[in-house]
Amino acid sequence: MVLCMLFSRLDPSSALDFLWACSHIPRIWQGRDQKTPQKQTDTFVLRLNPEELISLVDLIMSESELNSRGDSSPPANAPGNAKSTLDHTSCSLIQSRLPLLHSCCHGDLERVKKVSEYLINCTKKWEDGVMSKRCQNLLLQLYLHFPEVIQHVTLPDATLSSEGAADGTTCKHDVLVHRLVTLLGDTGDTKSAENRMSDANLACRKLAVSHPVLLLRHLPMIGALLHGRVHLNFQEFRSQNHLTFFSNVLAILELLQPLVFHSEHQRALQDCLLSFMKILQNLRRPRMHPLAVFSKYVQFIQKYITHDAATAIPYLQKHSDILQGLSSEHPDLLLKSLLAGLTLPVKTGSSDSSAEDRDDESSSGSLPLVSISASVPLTAADMTKYLKKISRGEAIEDVLEVLTEVEDKSKRNPEIIQYFTNDLRRLMSSTEDLCRNMAFSLALRCIQNSPCTAADFLPTFMYCMGSGNFDVVQTALRNLPEYVLLCQEHADILLHKAFLVGIYGQIDTSSMISESMKVLHMEATT
């Protein structure tokens, strides 16, 4: 309390500098070693309570505000640039105080939670004001260093979509995400390389849903990995597993919507889209049926136009020659409908033509957007029939027929599985081996397509591992590594359950627990 009252009367910069000195200059503290050992670990000198941490946050905000007031004399000829520079300076000042805030939090999640809740309340209090923007920036920087805080507080959408996530700020998980993206693009020809690529894909999909900001920071790297393969011919592209990489990236981009369409990610996103265009142009063969991944690519472009037509249409116009060529060779891609929605390029006339004439030409070449939707794999009548056949009490032959049909159709359209999740959860504990195995397979495919549904299957998975039926337990354990990777937020619960099953059920679960740990650390080799 004394510290709070004292700091409220001091200059914010002086107070923050003093706190930093107290934490990092040993000679200030009597009895401390003045020679810093080479392998010294951080010592938490200041043990601030939650109220004092809030005062520290107020000091950081006050310093930023006072600094902006002192630099509030923009050049008369560039008011917009001055405002941008001012905002950047303010953000840089806040970032320079982050190490002090981190050291005072001691890595304690409860302290980080208190600070985050306070900043969230401040953003609501200041609404759209400048102080609200500063609070959002500090909250974002705090999240980048403690992503796990998102499990305890709900961050505002404006915070996660702010430009500070894509600039030169640091994040403690950058190395991990960099490794995941590298493994995602490692298209080796060995079985272990394929497994690592598959595990990295699942991890990236989970990351795209739970922490999209962390993955979007590495979108330029993904674009570079795509660009490095556009020169390959059809045989090399298929045989060396590059098609799988492109397909995985597109699925991840779909999960990153709508954040991936925001202005700060436009350049990296357009680099990725251009690589898809070039590889599709490079692989085009008049009699070849277009690959499913490129049909989904066209649908993704349509979503891009729908979200931000002002940016998407001019970009697509630059590459309309590629799209026109592909449309004539592959009408199945529905590119004609997409091209019909683009504003036709304005013809360059003489220099005497007026601006009004050019506007008329531009407007006359504008056509309405044509919506492109994915083909419906199951009709309403089919859905009703399948749901009736798979319901409780139906013959096992009918259930297997439905599962086989859903498995076949979901290879191209995994979205349809979500209509059968209730029945799948029931069949995951079935005594019929074939039904149970197919139910587990479809459930995991559903989670792969939409990782946010992973927790919905947690009670069922826990029940199966604790089942009195040995075969049901074995099936759950076989699928444990993949499910743990997709449901990382509950990995501790799942692994603890597997450990208890091994002790009290007299079942060897050590190999599956070990494999799960390897997958979580991206070290699986089998």
Stockholm file with secondary structure:
# STOCKHOLM 1.0

chainA/1-526         MVLCMLFSRLDPSSALDFLWACSHIPRIWQGRDQKTPQKQTDTFVLRLNPEELISLVDLIMSESELNSRGDSSPPANAPGNAKSTLDHTSCSLIQSRLPLLHSCCHGDLERVKKVSEYLINCTKKWEDGVMSKRCQNLLLQLYLHFPEVIQHVTLPDATLSSEGAADGTTCKHDVLVHRLVTLLGDTGDTKSAENRMSDANLACRKLAVSHPVLLLRHLPMIGALLHGRVHLNFQEFRSQNHLTFFSNVLAILELLQPLVFHSEHQRALQDCLLSFMKILQNLRRPRMHPLAVFSKYVQFIQKYITHDAATAIPYLQKHSDILQGLSSEHPDLLLKSLLAGLTLPVKTGSSDSSAEDRDDESSSGSLPLVSISASVPLTAADMTKYLKKISRGEAIEDVLEVLTEVEDKSKRNPEIIQYFTNDLRRLMSSTEDLCRNMAFSLALRCIQNSPCTAADFLPTFMYCMGSGNFDVVQTALRNLPEYVLLCQEHADILLHKAFLVGIYGQIDTSSMISESMKVLHMEATT
#=GR chainA/1-526 SS CHHHHHHTTSCHHHHHHHHHHHHHCGGGSTTSCSSCCTTCCCCCCCCCCHHHHHHHHHHHHHHHHHHHHHTCCCCTTCHHHHHHHHHHHHHHHHHHTHHHHHHHHTTCHHHHHHHHHHHHHHHHHHTTSHHHHHHHHHHHHHHHHCGGGGGTSCCCHHHHTSGGGTSSCCCTTHHHHHHHHHHHTCCCSSHHHHHHHHHHHHHHHHHHHHCHHHHHTTHHHHHHHHHTTTTCCHHHHHHTTHHHHHHHHHHHHHHTTTGGGSGGGHHHHHHHHHHHHHHHHHHCCTTSCCCHHHHHHHHHHHHHHHHCHHHHHHHHHHTHHHHHHHHHHCGGGCHHHHHHTSCCCCCCCCTTCCHHHHHHHHHHTCCCCCCCCCCCSSCHHHHHHHHHHHSTTSCHHHHHHHHHHHHHHHTTCGGGGGGGHHHHHHHTTCSSHHHHHHHHHHHHHHHHHCGGGGGGGHHHHHHHHTCSCHHHHHHHHHTHHHHHHHTGGGHHHHHHHHHHHHHHSCCCCHHHHHHHHHHHTTCCCC
#=GC SS_cons         CHHHHHHTTSCHHHHHHHHHHHHHCGGGSTTSCSSCCTTCCCCCCCCCCHHHHHHHHHHHHHHHHHHHHHTCCCCTTCHHHHHHHHHHHHHHHHHHTHHHHHHHHTTCHHHHHHHHHHHHHHHHHHTTSHHHHHHHHHHHHHHHHCGGGGGTSCCCHHHHTSGGGTSSCCCTTHHHHHHHHHHHTCCCSSHHHHHHHHHHHHHHHHHHHHCHHHHHTTHHHHHHHHHTTTTCCHHHHHHTTHHHHHHHHHHHHHHTTTGGGSGGGHHHHHHHHHHHHHHHHHHCCTTSCCCHHHHHHHHHHHHHHHHCHHHHHHHHHHTHHHHHHHHHHCGGGCHHHHHHTSCCCCCCCCTTCCHHHHHHHHHHTCCCCCCCCCCCSSCHHHHHHHHHHHSTTSCHHHHHHHHHHHHHHHTTCGGGGGGGHHHHHHHTTCSSHHHHHHHHHHHHHHHHHCGGGGGGGHHHHHHHHTCSCHHHHHHHHHTHHHHHHHTGGGHHHHHHHHHHHHHHSCCCCHHHHHHHHHHHTTCCCC
//
